Amino acid sequence: MTLRQSIIDMVLATELSKHFEHVNKFISIVTKNNNSSNPDQDTCSGTGRATSGQNASVTHELKTLIKRVMIKVADVINPARKTPLCVEWARRISEEYFAQTDEEKRLGLPVVMPHFDRNTCSMPKSQMTFMDYFLTDMFE
């Protein structure tokens, strides 16, 4: 994979429509690895090389998945920041979504995120929903 392809893959990994797919695959691999009693059956190695019973494509797939999960964590970590910083960044992302909703309405397009209507959206409720829906399982 080229550097360009890796960057594109990491950007696409932050797409929330694929969130549960990436997280569930990662959890499955970690669980499988933790339950393995045979070192030759380990799912990944710290060396980045294929271990016994692995091939290079599986190792590459695991490294790609780990990178995706790392970028996802970085992308959604805002609620773990100190409160003033968390509130400011939540305000900024919400404003971006409000502007998108406003523009979609202005152009007569389907509204992708109707709950981000600046006249009706509750910021605290939207943040709690985000944490409950996306973060709880990811950080357990």
Stockholm file with secondary structure:
# STOCKHOLM 1.0

chainA/1-140         MTLRQSIIDMVLATELSKHFEHVNKFISIVTKNNNSSNPDQDTCSGTGRATSGQNASVTHELKTLIKRVMIKVADVINPARKTPLCVEWARRISEEYFAQTDEEKRLGLPVVMPHFDRNTCSMPKSQMTFMDYFLTDMFE
#=GR chainA/1-140 SS CCHHHHHHHHHHHTCGGGHHHHHHHHHHHHHHHHHCCSGGGCSCCTTSSCCTTCCHHHHHHHHHHHHHHHHHHHHHCGGGSCHHHHHHHHHHHHHHHHHHHHHHHHTTCCCSCTTCCTTTCCHHHHHHHHIIIIIHHHHC
#=GC SS_cons         CCHHHHHHHHHHHTCGGGHHHHHHHHHHHHHHHHHCCSGGGCSCCTTSSCCTTCCHHHHHHHHHHHHHHHHHHHHHCGGGSCHHHHHHHHHHHHHHHHHHHHHHHHTTCCCSCTTCCTTTCCHHHHHHHHIIIIIHHHHC
//
